[in-house]
Amino acid sequence: MNAVVKEALASVQANDVVNRVNALDWELVSKELDARGCAIIESLITPEECDALARLYPVDDIFRSRVVMARHGFGSGEYKYFSYPLPDVVSELRTEIYPRLTPIANRWNAAMGVDARYPAKLSDFIARCHEAGQLRPTPLLLRYEAGDYNCLHQDLYGEHVFPLQIAILLSDPGRDFTGGEFVLTEQRPRMQSRAEVVPLRQSDAVVFAVRHRPVQGARGVYRVNLRHGVSRIRSGHRHTLGIIFHDAT
């Protein structure tokens, strides 16, 4: 591990994000999620934290696996899943944001007639995942170069799925890369798919539905199916931090 990467890892582990998460307008986030299935959180972390996280990508010791998308038909580019223990800033974001999203997740499931309910603490939900054999952490770093893209997909890793997740853009659009927009599609029953292109700046996060969300219709609530992906990178390099709350089998 070279000195630059050691410094980056120390920088990430030294930062506390709890107060930042607590200061966010979670009522607005909830309204945006209900209306569109996604919500932008501006400047969730600092540009310095973004750069430090992106510099962690070569540090194989802190990751459990590397996935080359083209080998699996996922698109083009690659990503790495962190090992436990997670870097401090990643662990803090996951732990502190989860209880803010739990009321939304439980409300959505009730509206859609889904039996699953989620405990208030992330540790209790992770224990549920582990009891079901979902033992592997899912937070990840993604790296794209010119020509890369991520096909529309859903991050489902086992029986237990938390219905919301987060992606944080670590690179600076226009400076570090062009293209590479975050895309969310929504398929409503007996209707054509709707696409949402989500504009993000460096350090912005998007909270979005993993698989389903409820929508109020003329005859009651119905369930819509969502997928997400990233459009083609036209130039440069793009790094993203993904925070998924359920662990994987």
Buried (B, 14 or more C-beta within 10 A) or exposed (E): EEEEBEEBBEBBBEBEBEEBBEEBEBEEBBEBBBEBBBBBBEEBBBEEBBBBBBBBBEBEEBBBEBBEBEEEEBBBBBBBBBBEEBBBBBBBBBBBBBBBBBEBBBEBBEBBEBEEEBBEEBEEBBEBBEEBEBBBBBBBBBBBBBEBBBBBEBBEBBEBBBBBBBBBBBBBBEEBBBBBBBBBBBEBEEEEEBEBEBEBBBBBBBBBBBBBBBBEEEEEEBBBBBBBBBEBBEEBBBBBBBBBBBBBE
